[in-house]
Amino acid sequence: MKKFFGLLGMAILGGAITLGGYKMLFNDNVSIERNVPEKIQTVQTNYSATYDGHSTAIGAASIDFTVAAEKSLNAVVHVKNTAIRTQTNPLDIFFGSGNGIRKFEQVGTGSGVIISSDGYIVTNNHVIDSANEIEITLNNKKKYNAKLIGTDKDNDVALLKIDAEMDLPYVPFADSDAIKVGEWVLAVGNPYNLTSTVTAGIVSAKGRDLEGNSAIDSFIQTDAAVNPGNSGGALVNTRGELVGINTAISSKTGSFVGYSFAVPSNIVKKVIDDLLEFGAVQEAVIGIRFSPIDNDKIEGVKIIAVEENQGAAKAGLKENDIIVKVNNVDITKFSELRGQLTAKRPGESVNITVDRNGELVTKSVKLSKKEKRFISNSFNWELQNLSKEELKRNNIKYGVKILETRESDARNSLNNFIITKINNEEVETADEAVKLLESVAQSRSSIVLEMINTNGKKEMLRFR
């Protein structure tokens, strides 16, 4: 029994010491910590030569990679992203030692590419996202604070600017449409916080999407080794010209296992031009709708609807046309079409070649600016403002169109219905209609919609 009480006393004393130490060390409710990536662990690997009768050594040896490496190495930089994060410390709250908020400094790293001698740098948006401070380190070890010019989250592109005391080496843009599958490329970046590193590979595919894991639908896929820290780095051809910005890897471990993906340079250049001129990306559309299911069965993009007063309708494209080419680029799937449009600006014209009942027809289509999407998440509806012609045709002064209800049952679809009132309140814009729908959904009250159906007749629809 004495032994038991002795052990109990020691436990109580240990707890008191621990609590006292905690109070001394963590009495302040704000502390700064630094979180930096761990250093790479270097391991040796085995090598055994094999020969299957199809050696590629001669083909590789005939390419001089040193030219591209020399041109790009000094134009690829290290990007350090410092962000101040906050975290709730439950022990502070439990012991009543403050508000439980702890601040810490989180450091992330990546790569960037100098694209002009006066210090403009392109990188990935995810490399500098939420940064309080961005530091650039050149290949010669000189460091500069960078200014964020603009970002495009959808295409994962960000534009930075540094002020250096000299003209900087830079990588010129290449036409990413011209690069071919099987062509040699180099990936240049700063993996694992190492200085600029070069790896070689070939273009494995173009127009690659990642099955919904990214907003980008038109990656260049390569087998050049890309690892953490390479994000935002350069993918260059054998002439040292920029064909893409390395962005993602296909991996279950977080490290390179065979394939990496880059945003094509044509898209990057267009995004940068938009950010510099407009401060935001200008998205171009031709004015069609398509069905992903139908397009799985064909080579090309099948048009299931042509939108009024858009470039496709004005150029004479029709429902059931199959888009097979944009300018001189073959189109076999929607990701390739989207990649071509993403690299274009509203107001430009492109030649669209379609398969119309077995006959190839080419039309010049003027691209228009993509309107902002207005989506009610509670109802899963996409709404659109009405044009003056639609208002006049339906003899109404206000209302918004349900562009898509995303119903699996076509019989219950409200596509192209016009909402004129929500709970007896007139709606004039799609933005206003979305806010009303979301407000009613959150209040869990019933909703009455006054609508005009596709036959031009008025209807009342009630939801509970």
N, C-alpha and C positions, 0 to 999 in steps of 0.2 A: 504493500500500500504506500509506504514512504517513497519507494522508487517511482510509483505512478505519479504522486504529487510533485516529485522532483522534476519529472519529465514535463508535466503540465506547466510548472513554473517556468521552465526554460522556454517552452513554446510561447507563453505569454510575453516573456521578456524579449524574445526574438521578434514577435509581432510589433511590440512597442518600438523597438529599435528601427524596424523597417518603416513604420508609419512616421517616426520622427525624421528619418533620413529622407523620406518622400517629401515631407513638408519643407525640409530645408532646401532640397534640390528643385522642387516644382511649385514653390509658393507663388511665383509669378505666373500669371495665367497666359502669357504669350512667350513663346520661345522660337528661336530660329534654328532650323536644322538644314543640312545640305544633303541632298540625295543625288548621287552621281552613279552612272553605270559602272558595273563591275568590269575589271580588266579581263581581256580575253585569256582563256586558258589555252596554251599552246601544247599540242600533242603531235607525236610523230605518226605518220601513216605508212602503210606498206605499199609497195608498188610492184606489180608484176606485168610484164609486157605480154600482150596476146596478139595474135595475128589471125584474122579470119579470111584473108584473101582479098580484103577491100581496104587497104591502108589509105588513110587520108593525110599521111605525113607530107607527101609531095605537094599536095594542094595547099596545106597550111604553110609550108616553108616558102612557097612562091609569093606569099603576101608579106609585105613589110609593115608590121604593126608599129614600128618605132616612130614613123612619121606622125601617125594619129596620136600616139602617146605623147610625143613632144609638144604637139599643138594644143593638147587638152589638159595635161597634167597641171600646168600652172594657172589654168583658168577655172579649175574646180576648187571650191573652198570648203572649209569646215564651218558648219553653222551650229552655234550654241544658243539654246533657248532656255532662258531663266524665267520661271514663273513662281509667284508666291501663292501657295495653296493654304487652305484652312482645314483644320480637322478637329472634330470634337473628341475630347479626352474624357471618357466616362469616369475615370478615377478622380479627376478634379471635381466633377459634379457630386460624386458619392461622398467625398471628404469635405465638400463645401469650401474648396479653396479657389473660388473664382467662377468665371462663366464657362469654363471647360473648353474654351476655344484656343487652339494651338496653331500658330502659323509656322510654315516651314518652306524652305526654298527648294524647288524641284528643278533639276537641270536635265534637259534633253539635248541630244545631239543628232546631227544629220549632215547632209551635204548640200551644196549649191553650185550653180554654174554662172560665171560672169559672162554676160551676153553683150556688153558694150564697154568700150575703153574708159567711159566716164563713171563706171561703177554700178551699173544695174545688174542685179543678180536674181536668177529665178531658182526657186526651190519648190518643195511640196508644201501645201497648206498645212498638212498634219505635222510637219517638222517644226513650224513656228506657231501653231495654234495656241492661243491664250498666253502668249509670251508677254512678260513685263519688260524684258530686255533681250535684245538679239545681238550676239557678238559674232563677227566674221573673222576667221583666221585664214590668211592666204597661205599658199604653199611655201612661201619664204618666211613663215612664222609671224608676219606682221598682223596685228589685231586691229579691228575697227568696229565701232558700234554701228549697227545698221538701222535704217529707217524703213518701216513697213509702208510700201506704196499702195498695195491692194492685194486682195485674195479672191480666189474663186474656189469655193468649197466643193462644188459639184465636180469640177475637173481636177481638184487637188493641186492647184497651182497658186503660188504666192510670188509677188514681186517685191524685192528689197532694193535699197540703194545705200551705198557707202561713198564717203567723200575721201578719196585718196589724194596724195600729193603728186601723183604721177599717172600716166596713162597705163591702164591695166591690160594684161593679155585677156582675150576673150574667145569664145567659141562661136563661129558663124553658124547660122541656121541652114539646114539642108531641107529639101523637099521630102517629107516622110512618105508621101504617096509613091515616090520613085523607088524606095528601098524594096528589095525583093526577098521573099522567103528563101533561106539558104545563104544569104549574103553575110559576110563577116562583119561583126560589130565589136566595139570595146565598151565596157562599163567602167566609168571612172568615178570614184567616190572615196569616202572616209569610213570604211567599215570598222566597227569596234574601236572608234576613236584613234585609229591609225592615221598617218598622213596619207595623202592621195595615193590610191591603189588602183591598178589597172587589171582587169580580167577580160578575157576574150571569149567569144562565142558566136553563134550564128542566129539570124532571125528565124525563129521556129514557127511563128504564125503572125498574121496581121488581123486587125478588126476583132480582137479577142475580148469577150466579156467574161465576167467572173460570176455568172449565175446569181445576180442580185446582190453580191457582196460589195458592190461599189456602184456609184452613180455613173462612173465612166464605162462606156460600152465599146470602146475602140482601142484597146491596148495593143502595143507591139509586144509580142512574147519572144523572149530570147533565153538561151541556155547559158549566157555569160553569168558567172557567179556574182550574186548580189546578196549582201547580208545586212543585218541591222547597222545603221549608220550610212548606208548607201542611198537611202531615200533622199531625193532631191538632186542626186548626182547625174552625170551626163551619160547618155548612150550615144556614141559617135560612130560614124562609118570609117572606113580605112583612110579617108582623106582628112579625118579629124573634124568633120562637120557634125553638128548636133542633129540627131534624128529622133531623140526622145529624152524625157526626164524619168529616170528610174523611180518607181513608186511602190511596187508591191512584189512579194514573193509568194509562191505556192508552197506552203510548208505546214506540217503538223507540229513542228518543234520550234518555229520562230527563226530558224536558220535556213540557208539555201539548201534545197534538195533536188534541184534540177531545172526549175523554170522561174523566170522573173518577168515583170511586166513594166512597161514604160508608156507614159503619155506621149503620143506622137508629137513631133516638133511643130507640125502645121497647126495643131490645136493650141499648143503652148504659145506660139507666136501670135495667133489671133487673140487669145486671152490677154496677153501682155499689151497688145495694141489697144484693145478695148479699155483695159485698166488705165492706161496712160491718157487716152483721149476722153473717155466717158466716166471713168471712176468705177465702172461696173461692166459686167459682161453683157454684150448684146447678142441674144440667141436668135438664130435664123431658122425659119420653118418654111416648108413648101405648101402646107395647108392640106394635109391628108390624114386619114385615120386608117389603121391597119389592125389585123387580128393576128396575135402571136401564134395562135393555134393553126390558122390557115398557112402561115408562113413556114411552119415546120415541115410542110408537105411539098414545098416548091423551092427552087433556087431563085432568089430575088425577094422583093417585098410587094405583097399583093395589096392593092388599094381597096378598102371596103367602103370608103366614103370620101368625098371631096368637099372641103369646107367652102362655104360661100365667100366670095370676094377675096379669096386668097390666091397666091401665085399659081397653084396647080389648076384651079378652076379656070382662071383667066387664060392659062396656056393651053387648055383643052385636054388635060388629063382626065380620065374617066374611072368610074367604079369598075373593079375587076381588072384594071391594068396592072401589070406586074413590072415593077421597076427593076431593071437589070444593069443599068449603068448610070453613073453621074459623071459628066464630062467624059474622060477617057478611062475612068476607074470602074472596074466590074463590081457589081453589087450582088452578093449571094444571100445576104441576111441583113436584118435590121441594124445590127451593130455597125456594119460597114456603112450603111446609109447615114446613120446618126453621126458617125465619125466624120464623114464628108461635110455634113451640114454644120457640125460644131466648129469646123475650121473656116466657115464662111460667115460673112456679115449680112445683116438685113440690107436690102437694096441691091445686092449683087445678083447677077443672073447666072444660072447653071443650065447646061444641057442635060435633060433627063430623057434617057432612052427606056421605053417600056415595051413589053411583049403584049400586044393586043390581039388576042385570038390567033397567035402564031405569027403575026407580022410585027417587025420591029419599027417603032415609031419614035422619033426624037422631037422633043419640044423644049423651047427655051423658057425656063421658069424663073421669074423674078422672086427672090426670097423676101419674105416679110418678117417683121419682128415678132417674136413669140410673146404672146400676152402672159401676164402673170396668172398663175393657176390659183383658183379659189376653190378650196376643198373643205367640205364639212366632214370631219372625221367621224362624228357621231352618227351621221346618216350615210356615210360613205358615198357622197355625191360630189361631183365636180361641176361647178357652176360657171357661167360665162355671161359677160355683159352682152346686151342686145345691140345690134347695129341699128342705125336710123332706118334702113330698109326693112328690117325685121319688125320694128315698132310700127312702121307705116302699114306693112302688109297685114299685121294682126289688129290694126286699128286701136292701138293702146299707146299710152304716154309713158308707161313704166313697166318694169318686169325684168326678170333674168331667166336665162335658159339653163335647164339641167343638161349639161353636156354629156354626162355619163353617170349612171347610177350604180354601175358595176354589179348588177344583179346577174346571177348565173341563169336564172329563168327569164328568157326573153319576153315571155308573155306578161311578166310583171314589171318590165322595164319602163322607166319614166324618161328615157332618153329623148331629148328635144322637146319635152314639155316646158312650158313657160310659167314660172311662179310670179304672180302679180301681188299677192298679199300673204303674209304670215301672221296668223292670229289677228286678222283684220288690220294689220299694219302694212302700208304700201312699201314695196321694195323697189329701189331704183338701180342699185348696183349689186354686183356679185359679192363684193366685200361685205356690204351691209347685210345681205341675205345670210352669208356664212355666220356672221356674228349673232344674228337672231336665232338661227338654227342651233348653234352651240349653246346659247344662253337658255333656250327652252329645254334642251336635252339635259343640261346640268341641273335645272330646277325640277326635272322629272314630271313636269306638267304636260297636259295634252296639247297637241298642236293641230291647227286647222290651216290647210293650204288652199288658197284660191289659185286655180291653174287654168291654162289653155292647153288642150291636148294637140296632138299632131294633126288632127282634122280641123283645128281652128275652133273647137267648141269648149265652153267653160266647164270646169269640173271642180268639185270640192273634195278634198282628201283629208281625212282625220287620222292622226296617230295618237296612241295612248302610251 
